[in-house]
Amino acid sequence: MTGTAPDRRRLMTRIAVALPLVALLALAALFWFRLGAGDPSQLPSALIGRPVPATDLPPIAGLVRDGLQVPGLDAADFAGKVTLVNVWASWCVPCHDEAPLLMKLAGDKRIRIAGINYKDQPDNARRFLGRYGNPFAVSGADPNGRAAIEWGVYGVPETFVVGRDARIAFKLVGPITPENLESTLKPEIEKALAR
């Protein structure tokens, strides 16, 4: 036989110590590669192809356009229109960056822009829209975040393309940027308009 009993015990002790360390390193490497492997804006949504959630939201208190209260969100109003639904908040830093791009999209009269104001104060929401402009034809207040949960929101901002059939056609996780506006969002809007 090769080796003595103390040598075998030392070898078994080294294996017993090394095996959990190797397993931990393999697991850490797996997490590292999986977390860094994808674009977070491409997270899947179980709602794609499904009807919009039946969430009716009240208007943002005191938000007016042309002297009239901007309406809240009514799920029945999606039918027959291609709608871009943007989940936003005044406290959301990326929302400030995407605001000018939403204003640009609001110029396209083929689509309707709707907002879900997530866990925000009405005064802050009005100030935000006063500063950047109001792209929203309708904007509902979601002070407790319940509607965002029903829409499957991971965090603000997120944007959905809703087809004329009142079904969710596309979801963009994260802010609208000049790059993804041209490469992703506009083509998805065009697809929805073509249906």
C-alpha positions as MATLAB code, in Angstrom:
seq = 'MTGTAPDRRRLMTRIAVALPLVALLALAALFWFRLGAGDPSQLPSALIGRPVPATDLPPIAGLVRDGLQVPGLDAADFAGKVTLVNVWASWCVPCHDEAPLLMKLAGDKRIRIAGINYKDQPDNARRFLGRYGNPFAVSGADPNGRAAIEWGVYGVPETFVVGRDARIAFKLVGPITPENLESTLKPEIEKALAR';
ca = [
       0.000    0.000    0.000;
       1.164    3.493   -0.715;
       1.303    6.099    2.018;
       0.703    5.747    5.683;
      -2.507    6.305    7.594;
      -1.447    9.851    8.680;
      -0.649   10.713    5.018;
      -4.074    9.515    3.910;
      -5.763   11.534    6.674;
      -3.892   14.688    5.608;
      -4.929   14.086    2.001;
      -8.577   13.577    2.999;
      -8.465   16.725    5.163;
      -7.087   18.758    2.233;
      -9.805   17.404   -0.074;
     -12.483   18.130    2.552;
     -11.255   21.725    2.831;
     -10.718   22.271   -0.909;
     -14.010   20.797   -2.159;
     -16.336   23.440   -0.600;
     -13.935   26.178   -1.723;
     -13.978   24.898   -5.322;
     -17.798   24.648   -5.224;
     -18.080   28.203   -3.876;
     -15.754   29.553   -6.582;
     -17.721   27.730   -9.303;
     -20.999   29.169   -7.985;
     -19.512   32.678   -7.782;
     -18.251   32.376  -11.372;
     -21.711   31.258  -12.531;
     -23.392   34.246  -10.849;
     -20.761   36.626  -12.210;
     -21.231   35.496  -15.805;
     -25.035   35.299  -15.639;
     -25.438   38.749  -14.087;
     -23.066   40.392  -16.512;
     -24.170   38.420  -19.572;
     -27.282   40.274  -20.571;
     -28.845   43.610  -21.184;
     -31.233   44.384  -18.300;
     -33.552   46.164  -20.728;
     -34.183   42.806  -22.363;
     -35.699   41.173  -19.276;
     -38.640   39.054  -20.354;
     -42.178   39.959  -19.413;
     -44.913   37.429  -18.839;
     -47.410   40.087  -19.958;
     -46.272   40.296  -23.602;
     -49.265   39.364  -25.760;
     -51.704   39.663  -22.866;
     -54.386   42.295  -22.339;
     -53.372   45.367  -20.374;
     -54.031   44.974  -16.656;
     -57.474   46.172  -15.625;
     -56.022   49.030  -13.618;
     -57.863   52.296  -13.531;
     -55.869   55.060  -11.868;
     -57.027   58.477  -10.722;
     -55.486   61.546  -12.316;
     -52.524   63.295  -10.735;
     -54.172   65.904   -8.522;
     -53.974   69.386  -10.023;
     -52.252   68.348  -13.270;
     -53.844   70.443  -16.005;
     -53.260   70.908  -19.731;
     -54.977   73.663  -21.693;
     -56.968   74.533  -18.570;
     -58.394   70.997  -18.166;
     -57.474   68.254  -15.704;
     -55.266   65.625  -17.378;
     -57.284   62.393  -17.115;
     -56.151   59.385  -15.142;
     -55.557   55.953  -16.614;
     -58.598   53.944  -17.727;
     -57.943   50.408  -19.002;
     -60.958   50.664  -21.339;
     -59.281   53.525  -23.256;
     -56.516   51.346  -24.730;
     -58.669   49.683  -27.393;
     -58.248   51.118  -30.881;
     -55.074   53.143  -30.148;
     -51.380   52.357  -30.101;
     -50.257   53.581  -26.707;
     -46.869   54.017  -25.117;
     -47.207   53.572  -21.340;
     -44.334   55.081  -19.347;
     -43.905   54.331  -15.634;
     -42.154   57.354  -14.130;
     -41.523   59.368  -10.969;
     -40.091   62.789  -10.193;
     -37.548   61.221   -7.816;
     -36.268   58.834  -10.522;
     -32.949   60.155  -11.891;
     -33.135   58.290  -15.247;
     -36.678   59.664  -15.708;
     -35.154   63.162  -15.916;
     -32.856   61.979  -18.704;
     -35.609   60.334  -20.754;
     -38.143   63.184  -20.388;
     -37.003   65.073  -23.533;
     -37.245   61.837  -25.546;
     -40.816   61.288  -24.353;
     -41.631   64.833  -25.451;
     -40.192   63.999  -28.863;
     -42.356   60.849  -29.045;
     -45.417   62.872  -28.017;
     -45.059   64.740  -31.296;
     -46.000   61.549  -33.179;
     -49.783   61.906  -33.414;
     -50.176   58.252  -34.452;
     -49.547   57.162  -30.866;
     -50.879   58.125  -27.471;
     -48.506   58.557  -24.528;
     -49.854   57.446  -21.140;
     -48.115   57.703  -17.800;
     -48.178   55.822  -14.542;
     -46.776   58.128  -11.861;
     -45.155   55.678   -9.440;
     -45.031   56.357   -5.679;
     -44.771   60.103   -6.128;
     -46.220   63.216   -4.537;
     -48.614   65.210   -6.775;
     -46.700   68.476   -6.179;
     -43.414   66.864   -7.199;
     -44.992   65.209  -10.257;
     -46.483   68.539  -11.409;
     -43.140   70.329  -10.898;
     -41.344   67.607  -12.876;
     -43.757   67.931  -15.809;
     -43.628   71.720  -15.554;
     -39.859   71.579  -15.902;
     -39.598   69.062  -18.775;
     -42.999   69.321  -20.448;
     -45.958   66.971  -20.260;
     -45.910   64.274  -22.954;
     -48.855   62.416  -21.394;
     -52.368   62.486  -22.848;
     -53.378   60.624  -19.681;
     -51.412   60.021  -16.498;
     -52.598   58.056  -13.515;
     -51.319   58.338   -9.970;
     -50.053   55.090   -8.419;
     -49.128   56.271   -4.913;
     -48.802   52.799   -3.361;
     -47.259   51.027   -6.380;
     -50.092   48.510   -6.736;
     -50.711   49.219  -10.434;
     -47.006   48.923  -11.200;
     -47.041   45.456   -9.660;
     -49.982   44.482  -11.868;
     -48.056   45.750  -14.907;
     -45.034   43.646  -13.880;
     -42.759   46.632  -13.326;
     -39.250   45.855  -12.039;
     -38.443   49.510  -11.314;
     -38.810   52.975  -12.791;
     -38.577   53.924  -15.535;
     -40.154   51.277  -17.718;
     -42.051   51.702  -20.966;
     -44.649   49.483  -22.624;
     -45.952   49.486  -26.172;
     -49.661   48.580  -26.220;
     -51.286   47.648  -29.512;
     -54.712   48.649  -30.807;
     -56.000   45.333  -29.496;
     -55.215   46.575  -25.948;
     -52.528   43.900  -25.561;
     -48.991   44.542  -24.399;
     -46.723   44.214  -27.437;
     -43.343   45.190  -25.957;
     -41.660   46.183  -22.702;
     -38.514   48.282  -22.275;
     -36.904   47.993  -18.848;
     -34.888   51.057  -17.915;
     -34.784   54.529  -19.399;
     -35.410   55.462  -22.995;
     -32.087   56.554  -24.452;
     -31.287   58.052  -27.867;
     -29.790   54.680  -28.834;
     -32.638   52.376  -27.769;
     -35.216   54.886  -29.008;
     -33.940   54.451  -32.571;
     -32.813   50.817  -32.441;
     -35.584   49.259  -30.368;
     -38.514   51.408  -29.296;
     -39.391   53.072  -32.611;
     -39.303   49.746  -34.515;
     -41.603   48.201  -31.879;
     -43.999   51.162  -32.200;
     -43.972   50.760  -35.997;
     -44.770   47.038  -35.629;
     -47.716   47.871  -33.384;
     -48.938   50.531  -35.824;
     -48.756   48.048  -38.721;
     -51.080   45.562  -37.017;
];
